[in-house]
Amino acid sequence: YIRPADDGVVATPTSVSSGIIGEYGKQWYQRRVRGVVNKAHDIYHRKGTFGDRPGNGVGWIHIPGKLQWVASGHGLIVGVNKNHDIYYRTVDPRHPVGTKWVHVPGKLMQIDVHGNTVMGVNKHHHIYKAPLAKA
């Protein structure tokens, strides 16, 4: 169940992510939704949700860049843009939206992260998965 945000920011989400690092993506929310991407491919994080805090958070933080798909995992945001380029950014309690996007070689149209694995689908609908590199 997704409902409009109560802070006057209304848009139709195209990608919504939920994870323990907070809400990322579009300008709508649901309990435990962490991020969203809107039709303009703008990326947002729901303020006050980092670390899977209870509640819906308050307000949105715009994350620089443009993505068509976003996903969040433990200490990581991953996404792909309209050209199917792959990006990630690390996050932590001091930097809940991270500091920069890092380009990853390859092309995917959708991406997700679960545990220590990143999974994605390319334009030919082939599925790929890879373990996260140890820091």
N, C-alpha and C positions, 0 to 999 in steps of 0.2 A: 504494500500500500504506500504510494507516494502522494504527498499532499504539498500544496504550495507553501513556500517559506512564509513565516509570519512577519517578516521584516520588510515586506513590500517588494522584494526582488522576485520577479515572476518570469520564467522562461520555460520552454519545453525541453527537458533533458534529452540528450542523445546518448550519453554514457553516464552511468552512475557506478561508483565503487564504494565498497564497504570493507573496512579492515581495522585492525587495532591501532593504526597510526592516526586515525582521524578521518573526517569526511573530505573527499576530493571529488570534483567534477562539476556538475551542473548547479543551477541556482534553485533547486528544489531540494527537499530533504525528507528523510524518514529516519526514525530512530536507528542509529548505527550506520546510516549512509555516511560515507566519508568524503567523497569527492564527486564532482560532476563536470561535464563538458556540455556547453550549450550549442545551439545551431550555428553560432559564429565560431565555434571551436575554441572558445575561451574556457579556461580551466579555473575551478574554484575549490577551495578547502573550507569546510565548515568550522569556523573558529570555536575553540573550546571542546573539540572532540578528539584531540590527539591522545593516544594511549587508551582508547576505548572507554573514555569517561562516560558515566551515565548521563542521560539527557540528550537534548537535541543541539546544544551549542547555541551561539548567538552570533549572527552576522556571517558574512562570507569574506574570505581573503582571496583576491585574484592572484593567480600564479602566472607569471609571464610565460608566453609561448602559446602555441596553437596545437591542439590535439583533437582527433575525432574519436579516440577511445582512450580511457584511463582506467587503471586498476591500482589498488594499494595493497601492500603487504607489510610485514614486520620490518620497519626501517627503510621502506622503499616505495616509490611511486613509479609505475611503468606506464608507457603510453605509445600510441602510434599517431602520426599525423595523416593528412589527406593524401600524401604521396606514399603512405605505408612505411615511412621511415620510423625506426624504433628508438625510443629514448627512455632514460630512467633518471631519477634523482633520489639521493639518499636523504632521509629525514631523521630527526631526533627531537627530544623534548625542547631543546634550545632553539631548534630550527624546524618547526613543524611543517613548513612547506619547502624545506631544503634551500639550497643556494644556487644551484645551476642544473640545467639539463645536460646529460651526457648521451651522445649519439652512439648507437650500437649498430655494427654492420648487419645488413640483411633487410628484408621487407616482410611486414606482416600487416594484415588488415584489422586483426583483433589480437589483444594480448591480455593475459591475466597472470597473477602470481598467487601461489598457494604454498605455504611453508617455505621450503628451500628450492622450489621449482618455479620457473617461468614457462608458461605455455602460450602458444599462439597459432593463428591460422593465417595462411597466405591467400592471395587472390585466386589460387587454384584449389582452394579448400583443403590443402595439405596441412596436417597438424604437426607442430614441432614442440619440443620441450627441451629445457636445458636446466641443469642445476645452477643455483646462484653461486657466483665465485665467492670464496672466503675472503674477507677483508684483511 
